[in-house]
Amino acid sequence: MEPLVRGQYPPIMQKLVKDRLPVFTEEYKELIKGSFDFIGLNYYTSRYSKNIPTYPRGAPLSLFTDPRVNITAEKNGVLIGPKAEGSGILYIYPRGLYKILNFVKKHYGEDIAIYISENGVSQKRNDIIPINQVLSDEHRIEYVQKHLQQISKAIEEDFKNYAEICFKAYGDRVKHWITINEPFIVAKYGYTAGNAPPGRCSDRRECAFGNSATEPYIAIHNLLLAHATAARLYKDKYQAEQGGVIGMSNVAQYYEPYSYTLADRKAARRAMEFDLGWFMEPLVRGQYPPIMQKLVKDRLPVFTEEDKELIKDLSISLA
């Protein structure tokens, strides 16, 4: 990363490796610096690192010894994460993905496009397992879900940082804060119809990319968590001093039953739950409406217990 962003190796590498580390000419510095449109990260595992002040005299110089760090997967006898089945070197640690994304942002800038180019969990081969059972692999599903949650948290952190800039700059004058305006419109037109940014949908006649069966729910899940993260920051750090209030604005559309039949009355209630209830239930009760959970099933993201505590009981504004 250092050569790609700054045209030179990290200063600590230059200090420790000394003249064994090649040197970029000025021409090469200009060639390599900024020579990317995105950075791909292949994340599988994490380790602990322990300082080694000096190596014993006579220890061979190598990439293993130069950093003066002892790399280990355990601390006080406890592994950093569960050992991945089928691998002797991989340990499952989703939070490491969140931390490395924030490391890149902090040290190399927030405007770098990052692609998670590889991520997955190894498993021992077993040819006797039926294909339908292989595809219903709860272990892998849980692995992917937990890593996606950490990516989501890294995105939430960006929104939180942006919100804090606003609180610091305008909090002495602004007393009513709206974090997200009409997220339902984002889901409906941005990820289902595809005729508003980011222009994603399942209909390939309208959109080049997208999946309307899953993406609207994922987008709203992340928006709710981003709102909650910013609102918690304001309540904990700024509200007492600045005296403002914070909430999110939702589309408030009422649905009348087409007739007074039980079926139409239930349909009107479902419409309310898939509209306003989609946002009110998490904010008030920390979960999505039961009818959404029943109908959308595993396409609907799930709040962790930590997420539930973060999101519920925060103030709400309707527009």
C-alpha positions as CSV (number, residue, x, y, z in Angstrom):
1,M,0.0,0.0,0.0
2,E,2.7,2.5,0.8
3,P,4.4,2.3,-2.6
4,L,1.0,2.5,-4.4
5,V,-0.2,5.5,-2.3
6,R,3.1,7.3,-1.5
7,G,5.7,5.9,-3.9
8,Q,7.9,4.4,-1.2
9,Y,8.2,1.5,1.3
10,P,7.0,2.1,4.9
11,P,9.5,4.0,6.9
12,I,9.8,1.2,9.5
13,M,10.7,-1.3,6.8
14,Q,13.4,1.1,5.5
15,K,14.7,1.5,9.1
16,L,14.8,-2.3,9.9
17,V,15.7,-3.8,6.5
18,K,18.1,-1.1,5.6
19,D,20.2,-1.6,2.5
20,R,18.6,-5.0,1.8
21,L,15.4,-3.2,0.8
22,P,15.5,-2.1,-2.9
23,V,15.1,1.6,-3.6
24,F,12.6,3.2,-6.1
25,T,14.2,5.6,-8.5
26,E,12.3,8.9,-8.9
27,E,11.0,7.6,-12.2
28,Y,9.6,4.5,-10.6
29,K,8.1,6.4,-7.7
30,E,6.1,8.4,-10.2
31,L,5.2,5.3,-12.1
32,I,3.9,3.3,-9.1
33,K,2.3,6.0,-7.0
34,G,-1.4,6.1,-7.7
35,S,-1.3,3.3,-10.2
36,F,-4.7,1.9,-9.3
37,D,-8.4,2.5,-9.6
38,F,-9.2,0.2,-6.7
39,I,-7.5,-2.0,-4.1
40,G,-8.5,-5.6,-3.7
41,L,-8.3,-7.2,-0.3
42,N,-8.2,-11.0,0.2
43,Y,-9.2,-11.5,3.8
44,Y,-9.4,-14.9,5.5
45,T,-7.9,-14.7,9.0
46,S,-6.1,-12.6,11.6
47,R,-3.3,-13.1,14.1
48,Y,-1.9,-11.6,17.3
49,S,1.4,-9.9,17.2
50,K,3.9,-9.7,20.1
51,N,6.9,-7.4,20.2
52,I,10.4,-9.0,20.0
53,P,12.9,-6.3,21.0
54,T,15.9,-8.0,19.4
55,Y,16.6,-11.3,17.9
56,P,19.4,-13.5,19.3
57,R,22.8,-12.8,17.8
58,G,23.4,-14.9,14.8
59,A,19.7,-15.3,13.9
60,P,19.3,-15.5,10.1
61,L,18.0,-12.3,8.5
62,S,14.7,-12.9,6.6
63,L,11.2,-11.7,6.0
64,F,10.2,-13.7,9.1
65,T,12.7,-12.0,11.5
66,D,13.0,-8.5,10.1
67,P,9.7,-7.1,11.6
68,R,10.8,-8.2,15.1
69,V,7.3,-9.5,15.8
70,N,6.1,-12.8,17.0
71,I,3.0,-13.8,15.1
72,T,0.6,-16.2,16.9
73,A,-2.9,-17.4,16.6
74,E,-3.5,-17.7,20.4
75,K,-3.2,-15.5,23.5
76,N,-3.1,-17.0,27.0
77,G,-4.1,-20.3,25.5
78,V,-7.1,-19.0,23.7
79,L,-7.3,-19.0,19.9
80,I,-8.1,-15.7,18.1
81,G,-11.1,-17.5,16.6
82,P,-12.4,-21.0,15.7
83,K,-10.1,-23.0,13.6
84,A,-11.4,-23.3,10.0
85,E,-12.1,-26.9,9.1
86,G,-9.8,-28.2,6.4
87,S,-7.0,-25.7,7.1
88,G,-4.1,-25.7,9.5
89,I,-3.5,-21.9,9.2
90,L,-6.9,-20.2,9.0
91,Y,-8.9,-19.0,12.1
92,I,-12.4,-17.4,11.7
93,Y,-12.2,-13.8,12.9
94,P,-14.8,-11.6,11.2
95,R,-14.0,-8.5,13.2
96,G,-10.5,-8.5,11.5
97,L,-12.2,-7.6,8.3
98,Y,-13.8,-4.5,9.9
99,K,-10.4,-3.5,11.4
100,I,-8.4,-3.9,8.2
101,L,-11.0,-1.8,6.3
102,N,-10.7,1.0,8.9
103,F,-6.9,0.6,8.9
104,V,-6.8,1.2,5.1
105,K,-9.1,4.2,5.5
106,K,-7.2,5.7,8.4
107,H,-3.7,5.3,6.9
108,Y,-4.2,5.7,3.2
109,G,-7.3,7.9,2.8
110,E,-11.0,7.6,2.6
111,D,-11.3,8.0,-1.1
112,I,-9.7,4.7,-2.0
113,A,-12.1,2.2,-3.6
114,I,-11.8,-1.2,-1.8
115,Y,-13.0,-4.5,-3.2
116,I,-13.2,-7.6,-1.1
117,S,-11.7,-9.8,-3.8
118,E,-11.4,-13.0,-1.8
119,N,-13.0,-14.2,1.4
120,G,-14.3,-17.7,2.4
121,V,-13.9,-20.6,4.8
122,S,-12.2,-23.9,4.0
123,Q,-13.9,-27.2,4.8
124,K,-12.8,-30.8,4.4
125,R,-14.0,-32.5,1.2
126,N,-16.7,-35.1,1.7
127,D,-18.0,-36.5,-1.6
128,I,-20.8,-38.5,0.1
129,I,-22.7,-35.5,1.2
130,P,-25.7,-34.9,-1.1
131,I,-25.5,-31.7,-3.1
132,N,-28.7,-30.2,-1.5
133,Q,-27.0,-30.6,1.9
134,V,-23.8,-29.0,0.7
135,L,-25.7,-26.0,-0.6
136,S,-27.5,-25.7,2.8
137,D,-24.2,-25.4,4.6
138,E,-25.1,-23.4,7.7
139,H,-21.4,-23.1,8.7
140,R,-20.5,-21.3,5.5
141,I,-23.7,-19.2,5.6
142,E,-22.9,-18.0,9.1
143,Y,-19.3,-17.3,8.1
144,V,-20.4,-15.1,5.1
145,Q,-23.1,-13.3,7.2
146,K,-20.7,-12.4,10.0
147,H,-18.1,-11.0,7.6
148,L,-20.7,-9.0,5.7
149,Q,-21.8,-7.6,9.1
150,Q,-18.3,-6.4,9.7
151,I,-18.2,-4.7,6.3
152,S,-21.5,-3.0,7.2
153,K,-20.0,-1.8,10.5
154,A,-17.0,-0.3,8.6
155,I,-19.5,1.6,6.4
156,E,-21.5,2.7,9.4
157,E,-18.2,4.1,10.9
158,D,-17.8,6.3,7.8
159,F,-21.3,7.7,8.2
160,K,-20.7,8.2,11.9
161,N,-17.5,10.2,11.2
162,Y,-19.4,12.4,8.6
163,A,-22.2,13.0,11.2
164,E,-19.7,14.0,13.8
165,I,-18.2,16.6,11.5
166,C,-21.7,18.1,11.2
167,F,-22.4,18.0,14.9
168,K,-19.2,19.8,15.7
169,A,-19.6,22.4,12.9
170,Y,-23.3,23.2,13.2
171,G,-24.5,21.8,16.6
172,D,-24.5,25.3,18.2
173,R,-27.2,26.4,15.7
174,V,-28.9,23.2,14.4
175,K,-31.3,21.8,17.0
176,H,-33.2,19.3,14.9
177,W,-31.1,16.6,13.1
178,I,-32.4,14.2,10.5
179,T,-29.9,11.4,9.8
180,I,-31.6,9.6,6.8
181,N,-34.5,11.1,4.7
182,E,-37.1,8.6,3.3
183,P,-35.1,5.4,3.2
184,F,-38.2,3.6,1.7
185,I,-37.7,5.7,-1.5
186,V,-34.1,4.4,-1.7
187,A,-35.3,0.8,-1.5
188,K,-38.2,1.3,-3.8
189,Y,-36.7,3.2,-6.6
190,G,-32.9,2.7,-6.1
191,Y,-32.9,-1.1,-5.6
192,T,-36.3,-2.4,-6.9
193,A,-37.5,-0.2,-9.8
194,G,-33.9,0.8,-10.6
195,N,-34.9,4.3,-11.9
196,A,-33.1,6.2,-9.2
197,P,-29.5,6.0,-7.8
198,P,-27.8,3.6,-7.6
199,G,-30.0,2.2,-10.4
200,R,-30.1,-1.5,-9.4
201,C,-32.8,-4.0,-10.0
202,S,-33.5,-7.6,-11.2
203,D,-35.0,-6.5,-14.6
204,R,-32.1,-6.6,-17.1
205,R,-34.1,-4.5,-19.5
206,E,-33.9,-1.7,-17.0
207,C,-30.7,-2.4,-14.9
208,A,-27.3,-3.8,-15.8
209,F,-26.9,-5.0,-12.2
210,G,-28.9,-5.8,-9.1
211,N,-31.1,-8.2,-7.3
212,S,-34.4,-6.8,-6.2
213,A,-35.1,-9.9,-4.1
214,T,-32.3,-9.2,-1.6
215,E,-30.7,-5.8,-2.1
216,P,-33.6,-3.5,-1.0
217,Y,-33.6,-5.3,2.4
218,I,-29.8,-5.2,2.7
219,A,-29.7,-1.5,1.8
220,I,-32.3,-0.6,4.4
221,H,-30.6,-2.7,7.1
222,N,-27.4,-0.8,6.6
223,L,-29.2,2.6,6.6
224,L,-31.0,1.8,9.8
225,L,-27.7,0.8,11.5
226,A,-26.0,3.9,10.1
227,H,-28.8,6.1,11.5
228,A,-28.6,4.4,14.9
229,T,-24.8,4.7,15.0
230,A,-25.0,8.5,14.3
231,A,-27.9,9.0,16.7
232,R,-26.1,7.2,19.5
233,L,-23.0,9.3,19.0
234,Y,-25.2,12.5,19.2
235,K,-27.0,11.3,22.3
236,D,-23.9,10.2,24.1
237,K,-21.5,13.0,23.2
238,Y,-23.4,16.2,22.0
239,Q,-27.0,16.3,23.0
240,A,-26.5,17.4,26.6
241,E,-24.3,20.3,25.6
242,Q,-26.0,21.3,22.4
243,G,-29.6,20.7,23.4
244,G,-30.8,19.3,20.1
245,V,-32.9,16.3,19.1
246,I,-32.2,13.6,16.4
247,G,-34.2,11.2,14.4
248,M,-34.9,9.9,10.9
249,S,-37.6,10.9,8.4
250,N,-39.8,8.2,6.9
251,V,-42.5,8.2,4.2
252,A,-45.8,8.1,6.1
253,Q,-48.4,6.7,3.7
254,Y,-51.6,5.2,4.9
255,Y,-53.3,2.2,3.3
256,E,-57.0,1.8,3.4
257,P,-58.5,-1.7,2.8
258,Y,-60.0,-2.0,-0.6
259,S,-63.1,-3.6,1.0
260,Y,-64.1,-4.7,4.5
261,T,-63.3,-8.3,3.9
262,L,-60.9,-9.9,6.3
263,A,-58.4,-10.6,3.5
264,D,-58.3,-6.9,2.3
265,R,-58.0,-5.6,5.9
266,K,-55.1,-8.0,6.4
267,A,-53.6,-6.8,3.1
268,A,-53.8,-3.2,4.2
269,R,-52.0,-4.0,7.4
270,R,-49.3,-5.9,5.5
271,A,-48.9,-2.8,3.3
272,M,-48.4,-0.7,6.4
273,E,-45.9,-3.1,7.8
274,F,-43.8,-3.3,4.6
275,D,-43.9,0.5,4.4
276,L,-43.7,2.4,7.7
277,G,-43.5,-0.7,9.9
278,W,-40.3,-1.7,8.1
279,F,-38.6,1.2,9.9
280,M,-40.7,1.8,13.0
281,E,-40.5,-1.8,14.4
282,P,-36.7,-1.8,14.5
283,L,-36.6,1.7,16.0
284,V,-39.1,0.8,18.7
285,R,-38.7,-2.9,19.3
286,G,-35.3,-3.8,17.7
287,Q,-36.6,-6.2,15.1
288,Y,-38.4,-6.2,11.8
289,P,-42.2,-6.7,11.7
290,P,-43.2,-10.4,12.2
291,I,-45.1,-10.5,8.9
292,M,-41.9,-9.3,7.0
293,Q,-39.9,-12.0,8.8
294,K,-42.5,-14.6,7.8
295,L,-42.8,-13.6,4.1
296,V,-39.3,-12.5,3.3
297,K,-37.7,-15.2,5.3
298,D,-33.9,-15.6,5.0
299,R,-33.7,-12.7,2.5
300,L,-34.3,-10.3,5.4
301,P,-31.1,-9.5,7.3
302,V,-31.1,-10.2,11.0
303,F,-30.1,-7.8,13.8
304,T,-27.5,-9.1,16.2
305,E,-28.3,-8.5,19.9
306,E,-25.7,-5.7,19.8
307,D,-27.5,-4.2,16.9
308,K,-30.9,-4.4,18.7
309,E,-29.6,-2.5,21.7
310,L,-28.0,0.1,19.4
311,I,-31.1,0.8,17.2
312,K,-34.1,0.7,19.5
313,D,-35.4,3.5,21.7
314,L,-33.9,6.2,19.5
315,S,-36.0,9.3,18.7
316,I,-38.1,9.2,15.5
317,S,-39.2,11.9,13.1
318,L,-41.8,11.4,10.4
319,A,-42.0,13.2,7.1
